[in-house]
Amino acid sequence: MRIDRVEFVLSAGSARECPAADTPEIAVSGRSNVGKSSLLNVLFARKHLVKVSGTPGKTQRLNYFLVNEAFHVVDLPGYGFAKAPASAREQWGRMMQEYLRQRGQLRAILQLVDIRHEPSKEDREMVQWLVDEQMPFCLVATKSDKLAPTKRGPAARAIARTLGLDDAQPLVCSSSETGEGKAAILAWMGAVLAAPPE
């Protein structure tokens, strides 16, 4: 798949504020500071369309981007940022659950993990939810440039095993610095969107 056009649509504070159209959606999920915004800028080939913050937990809403006038990419709030107030974390959690459970347009998820670290409790819970709900997802191991090339594949596969995933699970090593993984992620997104909705 090739991305030719991207535009920011809106920032929703709840599922009720999301676009009403039946446009299919692919959401991007992951822990705060895992590199969601940087990955989206690489996929979109736009350096500053998605704001990259040095402050983890900055994305607090559902940010919608219309791609090729055909589907939405939804940047979900990052989870697991301990310094955020408990009330804010609870609000984000409710918003995420509402979106994930009620959004019929949601076709699949890019689930990001940091290739350098063992999956967090929140990572494990999120992946387990995806498996239980039979939600198609691609596990994206970000920041692969931080590891030697020979260590990237084994590290990503070790993370997948820790999450209880088998070899059939789509898995991509990714780097926003080098562009590694971009083609594979776009190909997966294209296949998901081409498949008939379940």
Phi, psi and omega in degrees: 000145178240136178262116181256333184215135178221137173218141176289134184257300181194168176240114186259139178266354178199168179298331181293335181270358181287158180304142183276341183296162181274017181303127181296152184232143168239122183262155179242119186237150176168168179294151174305139181070016177280345176106029181297310182297319180295319178297317181297320178298324177292313181298321182279349185056040178227120188295323189231019180295315177261122184290127178261123183249145174278357180254109179302145178086011184290322178286112184241003182228174178270106185264121186259133175233129177269124185248128178053024181055026187233328182208162178258140164255128185245117178274109183276155176300138176292146180250165172084016179271103190294334185281350177289147178302148181302323181296321179292318179297320179295319179296316178298318181299316179296318180297317180297313180298317180299314180296310186294327184271332188255346188277098181293338181284347184289119182260328185190171183225138166269111182259112185266140172224152178278121185298341185275346189233153173295142180304139179282172176303317180293323176300313182296319180295319181295314180295320178298321178297315180300317179294313182299322182274359182054039177275121178302136177208156174246126177277119182248116179269102187278169175062036182295337179293347179281349179244154175297147182308323182289343183263348188292307181302308179301322180294317180295317179294326177295321177297316179299318179296320178299326179277000178078024183261147180264183185291345180282346182291125175303131185216129183226131170275135188223146174218126176284345179279320185253345184085003178304137176090346184301310183298319181294320179294315179297323178295318178296316179300317179298320180293320179297316183287333180281336181286147178293142179300142179277000000 
